[in-house]
């Protein structure tokens, strides 16, 4: 994106009913398992004239993980992975934004299980529209790949033929619809 559309200027709140905070990871070295979190809040502030000042935040309820398999979800909430009982919130706080071609790179700090590391999320702007109730909506899709070991998520099991049960690299996929907050 060489510039942000001026109508993006404002304070935005994530609409969790129309957004997905998801992930994909290789399982048994042969397939990809996908999951998402069902409970999260977040938002951001954008000044289209000064995009480098943009800020964004997301708080994710670690206990809301859903992969379609309750036994796996319970394991992911355990001390082997998210340590959700001790650290129930996964947090992201932005530290900077850089426009890059047709998209933007949002830099920030991700905290999982009490461990914080920086990461970059590449974003594509999906558009802006007013819904039938007069609320201005904007769409964004963000992706990044992280090493789960960076956050101490090291549990694994060896496979008989070699390799491990759960890959280290996890792709994060954020499909966000946000509502602009009207100024009073």
VEXDO-890118 format. One record per residue: x negated, y negated, z negated of N, C-alpha, C, O in turn; residue in one letter. Coordinates in steps of 0.05 Angstrom, whole numbers, plus 5000, padded with zeros to 4 digits. Example, Ala and Ser with C-alpha at 12.3 -4.5 7.8 and 13.67 -1.06 7.14 Angstrom:
// residues 2
473651144844475450904844473650664844471550664831a474350454858472750214857474249994843473249774839s
This chain:
// residues 184
498350235000500050005000498249755000496549724982x498649595019497049355020498249135002496848944994x500849164997502248974980504749104969505849284982x505649014946508149114935510448944945510148704947x512749064951515048904958515848724935515848814912x516448474941517148284919519448374901519548304878x521348524913523648614897522948824875524648894860x520348914875519449094854518748944828518449064807x518548684829517948524806520148564785522448524790x519248634760521248654739520448874719518248994721x522148924700521849134680523649364688526049334694x522449604689523849844698524050054676522150084660x526250204676526550424658527150674674528750674692x525750894667526151144681528951244676529951244653x530351334696532951464695532451764693532051894714x532551884669531952164666533852354680533252584686x536352254686538252424700537652454729538552644742x535952284740535252284768532252294772531252214793x530852394753527852414754526952684745528452824731x524552764753523353014745520552974737518952844751x519753074714516953084705516253384706517053534688x514853454727514353744731511453814735509653634735x510954074738508254174742508354434758510354564760x506054504769505654754783502954864777500954724776x502755134771500255254764500255544776502255674777x497855624785497555894795497756094773496756054751x499256324778499556534758498656794770499356864793x497056944755495957204763494357184790493957374803x493556944796491856884820493356934846492056934867x495956984845497357054870499856884875500856884897x500956754855503456604858503256344843501556304826x505156164848505355914834507855904817510055964826x507455844792509755804773510155504771508255344767x512655424772513455144769515155114744516555294736x514854874733516454814709516854514707515854364724x518354434687518954154683519654114654520054304639x519753854646520653784620523453654622523953494640x525253734604527953644607528553394590530653274593x526653304573527053074557524652894558522452964550x525052644567522852454569524052174572526352134580x522451974564523151694568520751554579518451644577x521251324591518951174602519850924617522250874620x517950784626518550544641516050404650513750504647x516350164660514150004669514849714674517249644675x512849564678513149274684511449224709509049294710x512649104729511249054755511548754762513648644760x509248634769509248374781508048414809505648444813x509848414829508948464857506748284866505048354883x506748034857504647844865501947904852499947824862x502048044830499548124815499748414808499948474784x499548594827500048884822498049004802498749194788x495648894800493648994781494548964752493349094734x496548804747497448764719499748954712500748954689x500549124731502749314725502049494702499749564697x504149574688503749764666506049964667508249914676x505450204657507450424656506850604632504650624622x509050724622508750914600510851134602512951094613x510151364592512051584591511551744565509251794557x513751814551513651984528515252234535517652214542x514052464533515252724540515552894515513652924500x517953004511518353194489517153464497518253604515x514953534485513553784492515254024488514854234501x517254014469518954244464520954284486522354494487x521254094504523254114525522254244550523554234571x519954374549518854514572520754734582521854884566x521054754608522754944620521555064645520954914664x521055324645519955464668521955674679521255814698x524255684667526155884675525856154661527156354667x523956164642523456414627522956334598520956224591x524956394580524856304553522456414537521256264521x521656654543519256774529516756614537515156554519x516456554562514156394571514256114559512256004550x516755994559517055724547516255714518514855534509x516955914503516255934474513155954472511955824454x511956114489508956134488507655864495505755784482x508755724515507655464522507955254500506255074497x509955284483510355104460508455164437508055004419x507355404437505755504415502955384413502255214429x501455474393498755374389496855454411494655334414x497655654428495955724451495955514472494055504488x498055344473498255144494498754864482496954734473x501354784482501954504475501954434446502054204438x501854634428501954584399504254394392503854194378x506554454404508854264403509954224375511054004369x509654414357510554364329508954144316510053974302x506354154320504553954308504453694324504153474313x504653714350504453484369506753494388506453574411x509153404379511553434395511753244420513453284437x510053054421510252854443507752854461505552834451x508152884487506052844507506352554516508452474523x504152404515504252124521502452044544500252154548x503451854561501851724581502151424578504351324575x499851284578499750994577497850904599495550984600x498850734617497250634639495150434629495450304609x492950424644490750234638490050064662488549874660x491150134686490549974710491950084734492850314735x492249914754493549994780491849874802490949654802x491450044823490049954847491650044871492350274874x492149854889493549914914491550064932489150004933x492550274946490750444962492250544986493850724985x491750415009493050495034496050465032497050255027x497450695036500350685035501450735007503850755003x499650764987500550834960499050664940497950444945x499150764915497750624893496650844875497651064873x494550774861493250944841493650824814492550604809x495050954797495550864770493651024751493751264750x491950874737490050994719491250974691492550774684x490751174674491751164647490651374630488951534638x491651384605490851584586493151774580495351694574x492552034583494452244578493752384552491452474549x495652404533495152534508496952784506499352774508x495553014502496953274499495753404475493353434473x497453494456496453634433494453484417492653604404x494653214416492853054401490252994415488452854404x489853084440487453034456488052844478490052884493x486452634481486952424501484652424522482352424514x485452414547483452384569484652204590487152184594x482952054605483951894627484652064651483552274655x486451954667487052084693488151874712489051664704x488051944738489151774759491451924771491352164776x493651774775496051884788496451734814496551484814x496651874836497051754862500051734867501551934865x501051494873503851444876504651364904503051224917x506951454912508251364937510851224929512251324912x511350994942513850844937515950954955515650974979x518251034943520451154958522550964968524151034986x522550724958524450524967525950404943525550474920x527650214950529250064930532050024941532449974965x534050054924536850024932538549954908537749994885x540949844914542849784893544950004893546050064914x545450124870547450334869550350214869550549974867x552450384871555150274872556050124848558049974849x554550144825555250004801553649744797553749614777x552049674818550549434818547749444805546449244803x546849684798544149714786542149754808542449914826x539949604806537749624825536049864817535149884794x535650054836534150294832531650294850531750184872x529450414840527050454857526150734853526450854832x524950844874524051114874520951124877519850974893x519751304862516851344863516251634860517551784845x514151734875513252004871510251994865508651894880x509552114842506752124834505752404832507152594824x503152444839501852704836499052674826497752474832x498152874812495352884803494853184796496653334792x492353254796491553524787489653494763487853334764x490253644742488653634718487453904712488554114721x485353904696484254154685485454184657484954014640x486954394652488254424626486154454604486754394581x483754554611481654584591480854314579479954294556x481154094595480453824584482053754560481153604543x484453864557486253814535486254044515488054054498x484354224517484154444498486254664503486754834486x487454664527489454874534487955104548488255144572x486555254532484655454543485655744542484255914552x487955794530488856074528488956194556489756074576x488156454557488256594582488056894577487556974554x488457054597488157344595486857444621487657364643x484857614618483457714642485257914657486958054645x484957914683486358104700484658344706482158314709x485858574709484358824714482658804739480358904739x483658684760482258664785480358424786479058374807x480058274764478458034763480157784763482457794771x479057574754480557324752482057314725481657474707x483757114724485257064699488257024705488956974728x489857044684492757034687493656754694495456724711x492556544682493456264686491156094696488956084684x491555964719489455794731488855554712490555474697x486455454714485655214699486954964711487754784696x487054944737488154704750491154704750492454904758x492354484742495254444741495954194757494753984753x497754224776498653994791501053874776503054014770x500953624770503153474758504653324780503453204798x507253344780508953224800511153054785512653164770x511152794791512952614778514752494800513852334816x517352564799519252454818521052274802522752364786x520652014805521851814787523851634801523251524822x526251614789528051404797528251214773528851304750x527750964777527750774755529850554761530450494784x530950454739532950234740531649974731530349964710x532049764747530949504739532849394717535249394720x531549294696532949174674533548884682531748734689x536048804680536848534686535948344664536048404641x534948114673534147904654536547774641538447714655x536347724615538647594601538547294606540347154595x
